[in-house]
Amino acid sequence: MKKLVVVAVLAATCLYQPVKTASAAGVCYSAAAIEAEEAIRFVTDLMVASTACRDQTYGYFQQRNKDAIIGYQKALITHFHGNAGFDRWNTALANEYSMKQAGKSTTQVCQGAADIMKQASAFDVKSFRAFAAAAAASAAPRYQKCGK
């Protein structure tokens, strides 16, 4: 765990760019892009937690929700104007989530991740999409909307 934390801290130090919401970045978001971002935030948080805890929840979640995840990734690739923009954003997000774990023991990290692991274990495509839509509705005020 110590090596993982050291690597995460070094990577974050070298690559870290704050993950900005649309309003802070001056970029507008469609409703679909907001939902996609909230979904991928969940997926990335789950990935970081599963990796730190050496848990297989992320892998099983990915298998069950592959089509939804791919759809959300494609929406964000479009939003960020290509794979490179999406990859930069997603890497920064993973680094941000990893930094939140720095200095914690594996036990502390895994106890803190118990809820997301339980939630992810229960999600099928329909419930994951419903979760992402609800998260987007809740987070919508943080985003600058496209259009009027």
C-alpha positions as a printed NumPy array, in Angstrom:
array([[  0.   ,   0.   ,   0.   ],
       [  2.849,   2.369,   0.816],
       [  4.282,   1.921,  -2.691],
       [  0.862,   2.583,  -4.23 ],
       [  0.488,   5.777,  -2.221],
       [  4.001,   6.952,  -3.107],
       [  3.394,   6.278,  -6.81 ],
       [  0.018,   8.03 ,  -6.667],
       [  1.515,  11.053,  -4.915],
       [  4.39 ,  11.296,  -7.385],
       [  2.083,  10.902, -10.363],
       [ -0.315,  13.436,  -8.971],
       [  2.476,  15.88 ,  -8.266],
       [  3.786,  15.582, -11.816],
       [  0.478,  15.401, -13.626],
       [ -2.016,  17.017, -11.303],
       [ -4.245,  19.633, -12.778],
       [ -7.34 ,  20.493, -10.791],
       [-10.439,  18.86 , -12.243],
       [-12.647,  21.791, -13.06 ],
       [-16.38 ,  21.855, -13.348],
       [-17.763,  23.454, -16.46 ],
       [-18.397,  26.771, -14.761],
       [-14.817,  27.081, -13.569],
       [-13.466,  26.092, -16.956],
       [-15.864,  28.355, -18.863],
       [-17.095,  25.405, -20.913],
       [-20.746,  24.589, -21.315],
       [-22.226,  21.146, -20.703],
       [-25.225,  19.453, -22.266],
       [-27.494,  17.394, -20.025],
       [-25.982,  14.234, -21.547],
       [-22.424,  15.436, -20.792],
       [-23.343,  16.184, -17.166],
       [-24.783,  12.694, -16.739],
       [-21.749,  11.151, -18.433],
       [-19.331,  13.085, -16.23 ],
       [-21.122,  12.078, -13.051],
       [-21.149,   8.432, -14.196],
       [-17.448,   8.421, -15.037],
       [-16.645,  10.141, -11.73 ],
       [-18.323,   7.176,  -9.996],
       [-16.482,   4.649, -12.195],
       [-13.126,   6.338, -11.56 ],
       [-13.7  ,   6.523,  -7.805],
       [-14.632,   2.827,  -7.819],
       [-11.529,   1.949,  -9.857],
       [ -9.205,   3.771,  -7.471],
       [-10.892,   2.228,  -4.414],
       [-10.905,  -1.306,  -5.869],
       [ -7.247,  -1.017,  -6.822],
       [ -6.225,   0.225,  -3.383],
       [ -8.247,  -2.499,  -1.661],
       [ -7.262,  -5.226,  -4.122],
       [-10.959,  -5.877,  -4.577],
       [-12.635,  -7.239,  -7.704],
       [-15.786,  -5.118,  -7.468],
       [-14.585,  -2.743, -10.199],
       [-13.929,  -5.581, -12.65 ],
       [-17.322,  -7.159, -12.073],
       [-19.016,  -3.764, -12.268],
       [-17.274,  -3.073, -15.584],
       [-18.395,  -6.399, -17.017],
       [-22.043,  -5.836, -16.035],
       [-22.136,  -2.196, -17.154],
       [-19.76 ,  -2.241, -20.136],
       [-22.231,  -0.773, -22.636],
       [-23.287,   2.064, -20.328],
       [-19.673,   2.908, -19.453],
       [-18.658,   2.945, -23.12 ],
       [-21.603,   5.203, -23.913],
       [-20.672,   7.628, -21.154],
       [-17.017,   7.605, -22.261],
       [-18.036,   8.371, -25.846],
       [-20.2  ,  11.268, -24.647],
       [-17.243,  12.722, -22.741],
       [-14.829,  12.135, -25.62 ],
       [-17.175,  14.254, -27.713],
       [-17.523,  16.824, -24.934],
       [-13.754,  17.096, -24.423],
       [-13.151,  17.209, -28.206],
       [-11.35 ,  13.895, -28.565],
       [ -9.629,  11.071, -26.76 ],
       [ -6.695,  13.203, -25.612],
       [ -8.931,  15.706, -23.833],
       [-10.952,  12.956, -22.191],
       [ -7.794,  11.084, -21.159],
       [ -6.291,  14.229, -19.57 ],
       [ -9.491,  14.873, -17.628],
       [ -9.891,  11.256, -16.519],
       [ -6.226,  10.946, -15.475],
       [ -6.465,  14.146, -13.441],
       [ -9.645,  12.844, -11.829],
       [ -8.02 ,   9.513, -10.894],
       [ -5.013,  11.386,  -9.49 ],
       [ -7.322,  13.614,  -7.443],
       [ -9.122,  10.587,  -6.003],
       [ -5.8  ,   8.845,  -5.28 ],
       [ -4.518,  11.921,  -3.447],
       [ -7.502,  11.746,  -1.114],
       [ -6.21 ,   8.332,   0.015],
       [ -2.628,   9.459,   0.625],
       [ -1.491,   8.881,   4.172],
       [ -4.294,   6.455,   5.004],
       [ -3.756,   2.805,   5.79 ],
       [ -5.25 ,   0.176,   3.514],
       [ -7.754,  -0.626,   6.244],
       [ -8.871,   3.01 ,   6.448],
       [ -9.149,   3.314,   2.667],
       [-11.173,   0.121,   2.369],
       [-13.475,   1.035,   5.244],
       [-14.082,   4.388,   3.558],
       [-14.765,   2.641,   0.242],
       [-17.248,   0.133,   1.652],
       [-20.317,   2.108,   0.556],
       [-19.186,   2.616,  -3.036],
       [-18.212,  -1.061,  -3.293],
       [-21.609,  -2.139,  -1.978],
       [-23.391,   0.284,  -4.292],
       [-21.383,  -0.846,  -7.336],
       [-22.022,  -4.501,  -6.518],
       [-25.761,  -3.883,  -6.758],
       [-25.729,  -1.879, -10.009],
       [-26.907,  -3.387, -13.257],
       [-27.122,  -1.227, -16.392],
       [-30.592,   0.101, -15.577],
       [-29.804,   1.018, -11.969],
       [-26.392,   2.476, -12.897],
       [-27.998,   4.726, -15.522],
       [-30.662,   5.781, -12.998],
       [-27.919,   6.567, -10.472],
       [-25.99 ,   8.638, -13.042],
       [-29.137,  10.553, -14.006],
       [-29.934,  11.3  , -10.354],
       [-26.328,  12.351,  -9.674],
       [-26.461,  14.642, -12.716],
       [-29.697,  16.237, -11.539],
       [-28.169,  16.843,  -8.116],
       [-24.897,  18.207,  -9.542],
       [-26.468,  20.259, -12.355],
       [-26.145,  23.62 , -10.535],
       [-22.321,  23.247, -10.615],
       [-22.298,  23.113, -14.403],
       [-22.681,  25.866, -16.973],
       [-25.417,  24.735, -19.394],
       [-25.121,  25.058, -23.149],
       [-27.75 ,  27.102, -24.94 ],
       [-29.851,  29.908, -23.495]])
